[in-house]
Amino acid sequence: MLYEWNGRMLSAAAGGGINWVDMGTGTHYGFATFSSNLGHVGIDTEGTWAIGRPKAVIDWGYRAWNGTTVLGKLLIKNCMKNMQEYPDDYDGVFASASAWWTDHQQLYNLTQTTYQAPAGSSHSIPEKMFDILAAEVIKQCDVQNGVQDSIISNSQGCVFNANTLACNATSSSEECLTSEQFTTPSKIYNDWVDTNQTFVYGHMWLGSEASWLMGNIGLGKNSTISQQLWYPRDLMGLGDDFNWQDLDYSTVQLAEKLNPGNGTADKFDISAFHNRGGKFLHYHGLSDAYVSPDASIYYYDQATSAVKSQGIEMDDFYRMFLISGMETPDTMNAPWYIAGPDQASTINTGTYSTPGYRDSQHDIVLAMMAWVENGTAPSNIIATKFKNDTTAIEVLRQRPICHYPHQAKYNGKGDTDDASSWVCKPIY
């Protein structure tokens, strides 16, 4: 083996494909590391591999991870769904912005692509406006945080006045919003609520705007929309005749009924995982423009309700961390690096842990090991922002990421770029 084995095993969740990059990162720690293609060969914007292959869909949904784990253990002797179905597989589980709510998540991602459609409509936001909107959100919300550092520390607490972007007699039509165009960000910033006021999925948070243009929102072009049709067409079996105009609440109901591959991780009672001593660390970037942070909060709240009646305290085995300014997979101006899944590879493939700070305070992998093996639960993880995120040599700023429902607050003195100048306080 290239590195000395530490006696531990790590699986790198696939996210739809074999996670070669995180497999490499794991070996630096000394883990015997493995991943899986979940039983099929394909790309992340099509699902033709599923047509006429119901067993392959089940493998994709959840079964492949257990099979891979069993084989992996034999060789050396997706995380939330695996934890629910097979609580004995792992002592510790990470989840990073998990798309656990598959039957809602995939249809929400399709819905995102339709907000601007058809391209060039009177309600479509002009391309130049994306950066202008993002800058205005930071300008308004940053001031309300109490510390001006171009970081939105409290997205949910920000009162954003979009009227500052309204067109007037002297405005350029490409650099302002008309009354019709205001309806588009309004949809993005509000929950997907459908028939009979049924909650379907959460909204994008303030601070996610920088990823809208190149992400699912885009400009309403067919090329963007087509990338999100794979789930209803191929996995739900609706075929090529299904178009984005056909998407409505009945599509959601059908997705819930079919639940292709039993892929939705909505067994909120995870007491079996707790009872066998398992530990769960879950984090989400608040600037994520693909998987809403609301989805993670919803899961946490539902799981809390499910285990509380059994006398189980969430903090004993499940801790969630919400990271201001972090997108998927990288970030903007905020401290974001905690050596989590996919993070090291955004710097370079030779990076592992947190350069210069390889300890359980700054590295979530080492924090998990400390919790599982020593019983030391992380109250916070110190996130790092490097001056150059491609070299990770000099640190620009650090800040504690508090476990939910706590939030880092400036203590009113000291350097705001120093983690010691921040304390964790309850959000509510």
ABEGO torsion letter per residue (X at the ends): XABBBAGBBBBBBAGGBBBAAAAAAAAAAGBBBBBBAGGBBBBAABAAAABGBAAAAAAAAAAAAAAAAAAAAAAAXXAAAAAAABAAABABBBBBGBBABAAAAAAAAAAAAAAAOBBGBAABBBAAAAAAAAAAAAAAAAAAAGBBAGBBABAAABBBBAAAABBBAABBAAABBBAAAAAAAAAAABBBBBBGGBBABBBBBBGAAAAAAABAAEAGBAAAAAAAAAAAAAAAGAEAABBAAABBAAAAAAAAAAGBGGABBABABAAAAAAAGBBBBBBBBAABAABBAAAAAAAAAAAAAAAAAAGBBAAAABBBBBBBGBBOABBBABBABAGBBGAAAAABAABBEBBGBBBAAABAAAAAAAAAAAGBBBABBBBBBBABAAAGABBABBBBBBBOBBBBBBAGBEBAABAAABBBBBAX
